[in-house]
Amino acid sequence: VKGVVDMVKNDRKFELKIKDQLPSIYNDETRIQQVFQNLISNAIKYNDKETCVVSIHHEDLGTHWEFCVADNGPGIEKKYHDRIFKIFQTLTAKDKFESTGIGLTIIKKIVELNQGNVRVESEIGNGTKFFFTLVK
């Protein structure tokens, strides 16, 4: 995860908080990096605060690990929670932020290929939390 952060962080003030040591995952390294890379880069890109804070934690669900990537950004209206995982869907004007609208679609596909699921919890003004599970 720290290697991914080094790849995606820009000149913004940025703080990464990792609660506890993340578990080792035995999987396709590139695909798992893509999941974290897309979530972290989105958290940085769309953040409207002076300092972008990204928190990552995990939970042992028995057969799966559940990861949460949370940010302190502007949040996403509930009516868009399903739409954001569809290909080529963006919530901001393309002239404001460069975006292809495929990052979250890729995440969903990778997670589902690994017998997991992905979901979002967010409210306007209260940041966003992306949860995803991966089979152990």
CNS distance restraints for C-alpha pairs under 8 A (distance, minus, plus):
assign (resid   1 and name CA) (resid   5 and name CA) 6.33 0.50 0.50
assign (resid   1 and name CA) (resid  33 and name CA) 7.39 0.50 0.50
assign (resid   1 and name CA) (resid  36 and name CA) 6.85 0.50 0.50
assign (resid   2 and name CA) (resid   6 and name CA) 6.35 0.50 0.50
assign (resid   3 and name CA) (resid   7 and name CA) 6.50 0.50 0.50
assign (resid   4 and name CA) (resid   8 and name CA) 6.42 0.50 0.50
assign (resid   4 and name CA) (resid  33 and name CA) 6.72 0.50 0.50
assign (resid   4 and name CA) (resid  36 and name CA) 7.08 0.50 0.50
assign (resid   4 and name CA) (resid  37 and name CA) 5.70 0.50 0.50
assign (resid   5 and name CA) (resid   9 and name CA) 5.75 0.50 0.50
assign (resid   5 and name CA) (resid  37 and name CA) 7.33 0.50 0.50
assign (resid   5 and name CA) (resid  40 and name CA) 7.15 0.50 0.50
assign (resid   8 and name CA) (resid  37 and name CA) 7.03 0.50 0.50
assign (resid   8 and name CA) (resid  40 and name CA) 7.49 0.50 0.50
assign (resid   8 and name CA) (resid  41 and name CA) 5.63 0.50 0.50
assign (resid   9 and name CA) (resid  14 and name CA) 7.53 0.50 0.50
assign (resid   9 and name CA) (resid  41 and name CA) 7.15 0.50 0.50
assign (resid   9 and name CA) (resid  44 and name CA) 7.18 0.50 0.50
assign (resid  12 and name CA) (resid  50 and name CA) 7.89 0.50 0.50
assign (resid  12 and name CA) (resid  51 and name CA) 7.07 0.50 0.50
assign (resid  12 and name CA) (resid  52 and name CA) 7.44 0.50 0.50
assign (resid  13 and name CA) (resid  50 and name CA) 6.83 0.50 0.50
assign (resid  13 and name CA) (resid  51 and name CA) 4.74 0.50 0.50
assign (resid  13 and name CA) (resid  52 and name CA) 6.18 0.50 0.50
assign (resid  14 and name CA) (resid  44 and name CA) 7.82 0.50 0.50
assign (resid  14 and name CA) (resid  51 and name CA) 5.55 0.50 0.50
assign (resid  14 and name CA) (resid  52 and name CA) 4.80 0.50 0.50
assign (resid  14 and name CA) (resid  53 and name CA) 5.96 0.50 0.50
assign (resid  14 and name CA) (resid  54 and name CA) 7.87 0.50 0.50
assign (resid  15 and name CA) (resid  51 and name CA) 7.18 0.50 0.50
assign (resid  15 and name CA) (resid  52 and name CA) 6.19 0.50 0.50
assign (resid  15 and name CA) (resid  53 and name CA) 4.76 0.50 0.50
assign (resid  15 and name CA) (resid  54 and name CA) 6.30 0.50 0.50
assign (resid  16 and name CA) (resid  53 and name CA) 6.00 0.50 0.50
assign (resid  16 and name CA) (resid  54 and name CA) 5.03 0.50 0.50
assign (resid  16 and name CA) (resid  55 and name CA) 5.90 0.50 0.50
assign (resid  16 and name CA) (resid  56 and name CA) 7.85 0.50 0.50
assign (resid  17 and name CA) (resid  53 and name CA) 7.50 0.50 0.50
assign (resid  17 and name CA) (resid  54 and name CA) 6.19 0.50 0.50
assign (resid  17 and name CA) (resid  55 and name CA) 4.54 0.50 0.50
assign (resid  17 and name CA) (resid  56 and name CA) 6.23 0.50 0.50
assign (resid  18 and name CA) (resid  22 and name CA) 7.78 0.50 0.50
assign (resid  18 and name CA) (resid  55 and name CA) 5.77 0.50 0.50
assign (resid  18 and name CA) (resid  56 and name CA) 4.84 0.50 0.50
assign (resid  18 and name CA) (resid  57 and name CA) 5.94 0.50 0.50
assign (resid  19 and name CA) (resid  55 and name CA) 7.50 0.50 0.50
assign (resid  19 and name CA) (resid  56 and name CA) 6.30 0.50 0.50
assign (resid  19 and name CA) (resid  57 and name CA) 5.05 0.50 0.50
assign (resid  19 and name CA) (resid  58 and name CA) 7.76 0.50 0.50
assign (resid  20 and name CA) (resid  57 and name CA) 7.08 0.50 0.50
assign (resid  22 and name CA) (resid  57 and name CA) 7.29 0.50 0.50
assign (resid  22 and name CA) (resid  58 and name CA) 6.81 0.50 0.50
assign (resid  25 and name CA) (resid 136 and name CA) 7.23 0.50 0.50
assign (resid  26 and name CA) (resid 136 and name CA) 7.81 0.50 0.50
assign (resid  27 and name CA) (resid  32 and name CA) 7.32 0.50 0.50
assign (resid  28 and name CA) (resid  32 and name CA) 6.39 0.50 0.50
assign (resid  29 and name CA) (resid  33 and name CA) 6.03 0.50 0.50
assign (resid  30 and name CA) (resid  34 and name CA) 6.18 0.50 0.50
assign (resid  31 and name CA) (resid  35 and name CA) 6.49 0.50 0.50
assign (resid  31 and name CA) (resid 110 and name CA) 6.62 0.50 0.50
assign (resid  32 and name CA) (resid  36 and name CA) 6.56 0.50 0.50
assign (resid  32 and name CA) (resid 110 and name CA) 7.77 0.50 0.50
assign (resid  33 and name CA) (resid  37 and name CA) 5.75 0.50 0.50
assign (resid  34 and name CA) (resid  38 and name CA) 5.92 0.50 0.50
assign (resid  34 and name CA) (resid 107 and name CA) 7.25 0.50 0.50
assign (resid  35 and name CA) (resid  39 and name CA) 6.34 0.50 0.50
assign (resid  35 and name CA) (resid 106 and name CA) 7.62 0.50 0.50
assign (resid  35 and name CA) (resid 107 and name CA) 5.10 0.50 0.50
assign (resid  35 and name CA) (resid 110 and name CA) 7.47 0.50 0.50
assign (resid  36 and name CA) (resid  40 and name CA) 5.92 0.50 0.50
assign (resid  37 and name CA) (resid  41 and name CA) 5.82 0.50 0.50
assign (resid  38 and name CA) (resid  42 and name CA) 5.99 0.50 0.50
assign (resid  38 and name CA) (resid 103 and name CA) 5.72 0.50 0.50
assign (resid  38 and name CA) (resid 104 and name CA) 7.08 0.50 0.50
assign (resid  38 and name CA) (resid 107 and name CA) 7.43 0.50 0.50
assign (resid  39 and name CA) (resid  43 and name CA) 6.21 0.50 0.50
assign (resid  39 and name CA) (resid  69 and name CA) 6.93 0.50 0.50
assign (resid  39 and name CA) (resid 104 and name CA) 7.75 0.50 0.50
assign (resid  39 and name CA) (resid 130 and name CA) 7.69 0.50 0.50
assign (resid  40 and name CA) (resid  44 and name CA) 6.34 0.50 0.50
assign (resid  40 and name CA) (resid  54 and name CA) 7.22 0.50 0.50
assign (resid  40 and name CA) (resid  69 and name CA) 7.44 0.50 0.50
assign (resid  41 and name CA) (resid  45 and name CA) 5.92 0.50 0.50
assign (resid  42 and name CA) (resid  46 and name CA) 5.89 0.50 0.50
assign (resid  43 and name CA) (resid  47 and name CA) 5.90 0.50 0.50
assign (resid  43 and name CA) (resid  52 and name CA) 7.62 0.50 0.50
assign (resid  43 and name CA) (resid  54 and name CA) 6.99 0.50 0.50
assign (resid  43 and name CA) (resid  70 and name CA) 7.89 0.50 0.50
assign (resid  43 and name CA) (resid  71 and name CA) 5.89 0.50 0.50
assign (resid  43 and name CA) (resid  73 and name CA) 6.93 0.50 0.50
assign (resid  44 and name CA) (resid  52 and name CA) 6.18 0.50 0.50
assign (resid  45 and name CA) (resid  97 and name CA) 7.83 0.50 0.50
assign (resid  46 and name CA) (resid  73 and name CA) 6.88 0.50 0.50
assign (resid  46 and name CA) (resid  74 and name CA) 7.75 0.50 0.50
assign (resid  47 and name CA) (resid  52 and name CA) 6.18 0.50 0.50
assign (resid  47 and name CA) (resid  71 and name CA) 7.94 0.50 0.50
assign (resid  47 and name CA) (resid  72 and name CA) 7.17 0.50 0.50
assign (resid  47 and name CA) (resid  73 and name CA) 4.36 0.50 0.50
assign (resid  47 and name CA) (resid  74 and name CA) 6.40 0.50 0.50
assign (resid  48 and name CA) (resid  52 and name CA) 7.82 0.50 0.50
assign (resid  48 and name CA) (resid  73 and name CA) 5.67 0.50 0.50
assign (resid  48 and name CA) (resid  74 and name CA) 6.13 0.50 0.50
assign (resid  49 and name CA) (resid  72 and name CA) 7.44 0.50 0.50
assign (resid  49 and name CA) (resid  73 and name CA) 6.45 0.50 0.50
assign (resid  52 and name CA) (resid  71 and name CA) 7.26 0.50 0.50
assign (resid  52 and name CA) (resid  72 and name CA) 6.55 0.50 0.50
assign (resid  52 and name CA) (resid  73 and name CA) 7.22 0.50 0.50
assign (resid  53 and name CA) (resid  71 and name CA) 5.61 0.50 0.50
assign (resid  53 and name CA) (resid  72 and name CA) 5.71 0.50 0.50
assign (resid  54 and name CA) (resid  69 and name CA) 6.84 0.50 0.50
assign (resid  54 and name CA) (resid  70 and name CA) 5.57 0.50 0.50
assign (resid  54 and name CA) (resid  71 and name CA) 4.55 0.50 0.50
assign (resid  54 and name CA) (resid  72 and name CA) 7.00 0.50 0.50
assign (resid  55 and name CA) (resid  68 and name CA) 7.81 0.50 0.50
assign (resid  55 and name CA) (resid  69 and name CA) 5.80 0.50 0.50
assign (resid  55 and name CA) (resid  70 and name CA) 5.09 0.50 0.50
assign (resid  55 and name CA) (resid  71 and name CA) 6.33 0.50 0.50
assign (resid  56 and name CA) (resid  67 and name CA) 7.13 0.50 0.50
assign (resid  56 and name CA) (resid  68 and name CA) 5.52 0.50 0.50
assign (resid  56 and name CA) (resid  69 and name CA) 4.69 0.50 0.50
assign (resid  56 and name CA) (resid  70 and name CA) 6.38 0.50 0.50
assign (resid  57 and name CA) (resid  67 and name CA) 5.84 0.50 0.50
assign (resid  57 and name CA) (resid  68 and name CA) 5.40 0.50 0.50
assign (resid  57 and name CA) (resid  69 and name CA) 6.96 0.50 0.50
assign (resid  58 and name CA) (resid  65 and name CA) 6.75 0.50 0.50
assign (resid  58 and name CA) (resid  66 and name CA) 5.39 0.50 0.50
assign (resid  58 and name CA) (resid  67 and name CA) 4.28 0.50 0.50
assign (resid  58 and name CA) (resid  68 and name CA) 6.08 0.50 0.50
assign (resid  59 and name CA) (resid  65 and name CA) 5.89 0.50 0.50
assign (resid  59 and name CA) (resid  66 and name CA) 5.13 0.50 0.50
assign (resid  59 and name CA) (resid  67 and name CA) 6.54 0.50 0.50
assign (resid  60 and name CA) (resid  64 and name CA) 6.52 0.50 0.50
assign (resid  60 and name CA) (resid  65 and name CA) 5.00 0.50 0.50
assign (resid  60 and name CA) (resid  66 and name CA) 6.46 0.50 0.50
assign (resid  61 and name CA) (resid  65 and name CA) 5.76 0.50 0.50
assign (resid  61 and name CA) (resid  66 and name CA) 6.72 0.50 0.50
assign (resid  63 and name CA) (resid 135 and name CA) 6.00 0.50 0.50
assign (resid  63 and name CA) (resid 136 and name CA) 5.83 0.50 0.50
assign (resid  64 and name CA) (resid 116 and name CA) 7.73 0.50 0.50
assign (resid  64 and name CA) (resid 133 and name CA) 6.07 0.50 0.50
assign (resid  64 and name CA) (resid 134 and name CA) 5.33 0.50 0.50
assign (resid  64 and name CA) (resid 135 and name CA) 4.25 0.50 0.50
assign (resid  64 and name CA) (resid 136 and name CA) 5.06 0.50 0.50
assign (resid  65 and name CA) (resid 133 and name CA) 5.43 0.50 0.50
assign (resid  65 and name CA) (resid 134 and name CA) 5.39 0.50 0.50
assign (resid  65 and name CA) (resid 135 and name CA) 6.40 0.50 0.50
assign (resid  65 and name CA) (resid 136 and name CA) 6.35 0.50 0.50
assign (resid  66 and name CA) (resid 131 and name CA) 6.71 0.50 0.50
assign (resid  66 and name CA) (resid 132 and name CA) 5.59 0.50 0.50
assign (resid  66 and name CA) (resid 133 and name CA) 4.26 0.50 0.50
assign (resid  66 and name CA) (resid 134 and name CA) 6.60 0.50 0.50
assign (resid  67 and name CA) (resid 131 and name CA) 5.56 0.50 0.50
assign (resid  67 and name CA) (resid 132 and name CA) 5.42 0.50 0.50
assign (resid  67 and name CA) (resid 133 and name CA) 6.21 0.50 0.50
assign (resid  68 and name CA) (resid 129 and name CA) 6.38 0.50 0.50
assign (resid  68 and name CA) (resid 130 and name CA) 5.52 0.50 0.50
assign (resid  68 and name CA) (resid 131 and name CA) 4.44 0.50 0.50
assign (resid  68 and name CA) (resid 132 and name CA) 6.64 0.50 0.50
assign (resid  69 and name CA) (resid 129 and name CA) 5.68 0.50 0.50
assign (resid  69 and name CA) (resid 130 and name CA) 5.27 0.50 0.50
assign (resid  69 and name CA) (resid 131 and name CA) 6.60 0.50 0.50
assign (resid  70 and name CA) (resid 127 and name CA) 7.21 0.50 0.50
assign (resid  70 and name CA) (resid 128 and name CA) 5.57 0.50 0.50
assign (resid  70 and name CA) (resid 129 and name CA) 4.14 0.50 0.50
assign (resid  70 and name CA) (resid 130 and name CA) 6.26 0.50 0.50
assign (resid  71 and name CA) (resid 127 and name CA) 5.34 0.50 0.50
assign (resid  71 and name CA) (resid 128 and name CA) 5.49 0.50 0.50
assign (resid  71 and name CA) (resid 129 and name CA) 6.56 0.50 0.50
assign (resid  72 and name CA) (resid 126 and name CA) 6.59 0.50 0.50
assign (resid  72 and name CA) (resid 127 and name CA) 4.30 0.50 0.50
assign (resid  72 and name CA) (resid 128 and name CA) 6.88 0.50 0.50
assign (resid  73 and name CA) (resid 125 and name CA) 7.21 0.50 0.50
assign (resid  73 and name CA) (resid 126 and name CA) 6.99 0.50 0.50
assign (resid  73 and name CA) (resid 127 and name CA) 4.39 0.50 0.50
assign (resid  73 and name CA) (resid 128 and name CA) 6.75 0.50 0.50
assign (resid  74 and name CA) (resid 124 and name CA) 5.85 0.50 0.50
assign (resid  74 and name CA) (resid 125 and name CA) 4.78 0.50 0.50
assign (resid  74 and name CA) (resid 126 and name CA) 6.37 0.50 0.50
assign (resid  74 and name CA) (resid 127 and name CA) 5.31 0.50 0.50
assign (resid  74 and name CA) (resid 128 and name CA) 7.73 0.50 0.50
assign (resid  75 and name CA) (resid 122 and name CA) 5.44 0.50 0.50
assign (resid  75 and name CA) (resid 123 and name CA) 5.16 0.50 0.50
assign (resid  75 and name CA) (resid 124 and name CA) 4.37 0.50 0.50
assign (resid  75 and name CA) (resid 125 and name CA) 5.43 0.50 0.50
assign (resid  75 and name CA) (resid 126 and name CA) 5.58 0.50 0.50
assign (resid  75 and name CA) (resid 127 and name CA) 4.23 0.50 0.50
assign (resid  75 and name CA) (resid 128 and name CA) 5.12 0.50 0.50
assign (resid  76 and name CA) (resid  80 and name CA) 6.85 0.50 0.50
assign (resid  76 and name CA) (resid  81 and name CA) 7.19 0.50 0.50
assign (resid  76 and name CA) (resid 122 and name CA) 5.50 0.50 0.50
assign (resid  76 and name CA) (resid 123 and name CA) 5.65 0.50 0.50
assign (resid  76 and name CA) (resid 124 and name CA) 5.52 0.50 0.50
assign (resid  76 and name CA) (resid 127 and name CA) 7.63 0.50 0.50
assign (resid  76 and name CA) (resid 128 and name CA) 6.81 0.50 0.50
assign (resid  77 and name CA) (resid  81 and name CA) 7.04 0.50 0.50
assign (resid  77 and name CA) (resid 122 and name CA) 6.92 0.50 0.50
assign (resid  77 and name CA) (resid 123 and name CA) 5.73 0.50 0.50
assign (resid  77 and name CA) (resid 124 and name CA) 5.74 0.50 0.50
assign (resid  78 and name CA) (resid 122 and name CA) 6.89 0.50 0.50
assign (resid  78 and name CA) (resid 123 and name CA) 6.71 0.50 0.50
assign (resid  80 and name CA) (resid  84 and name CA) 6.20 0.50 0.50
assign (resid  81 and name CA) (resid  85 and name CA) 7.75 0.50 0.50
assign (resid  81 and name CA) (resid 120 and name CA) 6.49 0.50 0.50
assign (resid  81 and name CA) (resid 121 and name CA) 7.91 0.50 0.50
assign (resid  82 and name CA) (resid  86 and name CA) 7.52 0.50 0.50
assign (resid  83 and name CA) (resid  89 and name CA) 6.78 0.50 0.50
assign (resid  84 and name CA) (resid  89 and name CA) 5.93 0.50 0.50
assign (resid  84 and name CA) (resid  90 and name CA) 6.68 0.50 0.50
assign (resid  84 and name CA) (resid  91 and name CA) 7.62 0.50 0.50
assign (resid  84 and name CA) (resid 104 and name CA) 6.74 0.50 0.50
assign (resid  84 and name CA) (resid 105 and name CA) 7.81 0.50 0.50
assign (resid  85 and name CA) (resid  89 and name CA) 7.56 0.50 0.50
assign (resid  85 and name CA) (resid 104 and name CA) 5.14 0.50 0.50
assign (resid  85 and name CA) (resid 105 and name CA) 4.84 0.50 0.50
assign (resid  85 and name CA) (resid 108 and name CA) 6.82 0.50 0.50
assign (resid  86 and name CA) (resid 101 and name CA) 7.97 0.50 0.50
assign (resid  86 and name CA) (resid 102 and name CA) 7.62 0.50 0.50
assign (resid  86 and name CA) (resid 104 and name CA) 7.58 0.50 0.50
assign (resid  86 and name CA) (resid 105 and name CA) 5.70 0.50 0.50
assign (resid  87 and name CA) (resid 101 and name CA) 5.92 0.50 0.50
assign (resid  87 and name CA) (resid 102 and name CA) 5.13 0.50 0.50
assign (resid  87 and name CA) (resid 104 and name CA) 7.91 0.50 0.50
assign (resid  87 and name CA) (resid 105 and name CA) 5.56 0.50 0.50
assign (resid  88 and name CA) (resid 100 and name CA) 6.08 0.50 0.50
assign (resid  88 and name CA) (resid 101 and name CA) 3.95 0.50 0.50
assign (resid  88 and name CA) (resid 102 and name CA) 5.50 0.50 0.50
assign (resid  89 and name CA) (resid 101 and name CA) 4.85 0.50 0.50
assign (resid  89 and name CA) (resid 102 and name CA) 7.40 0.50 0.50
assign (resid  90 and name CA) (resid  94 and name CA) 7.97 0.50 0.50
assign (resid  90 and name CA) (resid  99 and name CA) 7.28 0.50 0.50
assign (resid  90 and name CA) (resid 100 and name CA) 7.72 0.50 0.50
assign (resid  90 and name CA) (resid 101 and name CA) 5.20 0.50 0.50
assign (resid  92 and name CA) (resid  96 and name CA) 6.87 0.50 0.50
assign (resid  92 and name CA) (resid  97 and name CA) 6.91 0.50 0.50
assign (resid  93 and name CA) (resid  97 and name CA) 6.68 0.50 0.50
assign (resid  94 and name CA) (resid  98 and name CA) 5.71 0.50 0.50
assign (resid  94 and name CA) (resid  99 and name CA) 6.40 0.50 0.50
assign (resid 101 and name CA) (resid 105 and name CA) 7.77 0.50 0.50
assign (resid 102 and name CA) (resid 106 and name CA) 6.13 0.50 0.50
assign (resid 103 and name CA) (resid 107 and name CA) 6.39 0.50 0.50
assign (resid 104 and name CA) (resid 108 and name CA) 6.16 0.50 0.50
assign (resid 105 and name CA) (resid 109 and name CA) 6.24 0.50 0.50
assign (resid 106 and name CA) (resid 110 and name CA) 6.13 0.50 0.50
assign (resid 107 and name CA) (resid 111 and name CA) 6.08 0.50 0.50
assign (resid 108 and name CA) (resid 112 and name CA) 6.02 0.50 0.50
assign (resid 108 and name CA) (resid 117 and name CA) 7.15 0.50 0.50
assign (resid 108 and name CA) (resid 118 and name CA) 6.17 0.50 0.50
assign (resid 109 and name CA) (resid 113 and name CA) 6.06 0.50 0.50
assign (resid 110 and name CA) (resid 114 and name CA) 6.44 0.50 0.50
assign (resid 111 and name CA) (resid 115 and name CA) 6.63 0.50 0.50
assign (resid 111 and name CA) (resid 116 and name CA) 5.11 0.50 0.50
assign (resid 111 and name CA) (resid 117 and name CA) 5.88 0.50 0.50
assign (resid 111 and name CA) (resid 118 and name CA) 6.90 0.50 0.50
assign (resid 111 and name CA) (resid 132 and name CA) 7.02 0.50 0.50
assign (resid 111 and name CA) (resid 133 and name CA) 6.94 0.50 0.50
assign (resid 111 and name CA) (resid 134 and name CA) 6.46 0.50 0.50
assign (resid 112 and name CA) (resid 116 and name CA) 4.91 0.50 0.50
assign (resid 112 and name CA) (resid 117 and name CA) 5.67 0.50 0.50
assign (resid 112 and name CA) (resid 118 and name CA) 7.97 0.50 0.50
assign (resid 114 and name CA) (resid 134 and name CA) 5.97 0.50 0.50
assign (resid 114 and name CA) (resid 135 and name CA) 6.29 0.50 0.50
assign (resid 115 and name CA) (resid 134 and name CA) 6.54 0.50 0.50
assign (resid 115 and name CA) (resid 135 and name CA) 6.06 0.50 0.50
assign (resid 116 and name CA) (resid 132 and name CA) 6.83 0.50 0.50
assign (resid 116 and name CA) (resid 133 and name CA) 4.71 0.50 0.50
assign (resid 116 and name CA) (resid 134 and name CA) 4.92 0.50 0.50
assign (resid 116 and name CA) (resid 135 and name CA) 6.37 0.50 0.50
assign (resid 117 and name CA) (resid 132 and name CA) 5.52 0.50 0.50
assign (resid 117 and name CA) (resid 133 and name CA) 5.50 0.50 0.50
assign (resid 117 and name CA) (resid 134 and name CA) 7.63 0.50 0.50
assign (resid 118 and name CA) (resid 130 and name CA) 7.16 0.50 0.50
assign (resid 118 and name CA) (resid 131 and name CA) 5.59 0.50 0.50
assign (resid 118 and name CA) (resid 132 and name CA) 4.20 0.50 0.50
assign (resid 118 and name CA) (resid 133 and name CA) 6.64 0.50 0.50
assign (resid 119 and name CA) (resid 130 and name CA) 5.90 0.50 0.50
assign (resid 119 and name CA) (resid 131 and name CA) 5.34 0.50 0.50
assign (resid 119 and name CA) (resid 132 and name CA) 6.48 0.50 0.50
assign (resid 120 and name CA) (resid 128 and name CA) 7.13 0.50 0.50
assign (resid 120 and name CA) (resid 129 and name CA) 5.72 0.50 0.50
assign (resid 120 and name CA) (resid 130 and name CA) 4.56 0.50 0.50
assign (resid 120 and name CA) (resid 131 and name CA) 6.18 0.50 0.50
assign (resid 121 and name CA) (resid 128 and name CA) 5.99 0.50 0.50
assign (resid 121 and name CA) (resid 129 and name CA) 5.15 0.50 0.50
assign (resid 121 and name CA) (resid 130 and name CA) 6.48 0.50 0.50
assign (resid 122 and name CA) (resid 126 and name CA) 6.76 0.50 0.50
assign (resid 122 and name CA) (resid 127 and name CA) 6.10 0.50 0.50
assign (resid 122 and name CA) (resid 128 and name CA) 4.49 0.50 0.50
assign (resid 122 and name CA) (resid 129 and name CA) 6.19 0.50 0.50
assign (resid 123 and name CA) (resid 127 and name CA) 6.69 0.50 0.50
assign (resid 123 and name CA) (resid 128 and name CA) 7.11 0.50 0.50
